[in-house]
Amino acid sequence: MGTRIITGVIGMTAAAFIIQTGGMIFNAVVLLLSIIGWHEFSRAFAHKDQHLAYLSGMLALTLFWCCAVFGVPEETMAVTVLLLLVVLAQSVLLHKSFSVEEAMISVVGILYVGLTFSYLMLLRSWGDGAVVSSPAGSMEIGCALIWSALLGTWASDTCAYFTGSLCGAHKLCPDISPGKTVEGFVGGVIGTVVTVTGIGAFFSFPLLKMAVLGICIALVATLGDLVESVIKRHTGIKDSGSLIPGHGGVLDRFDSTMFTMPFMYYFIQFFKLVG
């Protein structure tokens, strides 16, 4: 637990610097995280003797990153189609060593890692540098949105963990994640709503919309956590990696965030949360 806490403090400090700085430092870190995440995903399935389209995945991740960095998310569809064609072509040309099943897992894995991480950059660049006021001073809208999503996600995970540890009695998904309880999930929802609504008050965002966003973040964050759990259970691994002491790998640490970032991006657009 001590290692986990120390690593968490260091990670939060580094995250604060990277998020506040933004720009290419932020984008470069996101690219690094997505590359490591794809490596962890590929290595997990290698435990089942399934070898994915590793290099094609690296290329696709880089192209998804470029689409987000240069503000052309519509080009993401072209990259997705190219990815599908290339990987399926590999299943034909290399059919003796690269199965259709491996091709399908490769496509899903690349989208799972590459697309989701790209939304970190799309959120951070929201508003093209426009600022929002707060009691602590002005902040770029994109920066405020990233903090809203991250703090909401962390609140969901943390409140669910402590509530479940204190009074958890009914299993939520025992076949996938035996440690998760219904009580923990409810505690996570409440904690996330309080946190996200508080952030809304801090930045003068519409409070009712932020409360609804809090409920949604808790639901989506839990789903993201369970998706990674079912992947680990399927591949027979305990952690996706060991990069972060006490926390596992990139996918272990960002599994919920990988779902909440895309969700928040479209929530903002649909509900006109900010200008």
Secondary structure, DSSP 8 states (H G I E B T S, - for coil): -HHHHHHHHHHHHHHHHHHHH-HHHHHHHHHHHHHHHHHHHHHHHHTTT----HHHHHHHHHHHHHHHHTT-GGGHHHHHHHHHHHHHHHHHHTTTTS-HHHHHHHHHHHIIIIIHHHHHHHHHTTTTT-EE--TT--EEHHHHHHHHHHHHHHHHHHHHHHHHHHH--SEEETTTEEEEEHHHHHHHHHHHHHHHHHHHHHHT--HHHHHHHHHHHHHHHHHHHHHHHHHHHHHT-S-S-SSBTTTBSHHHHHTTHHHHHHHHHHHHHHHT---
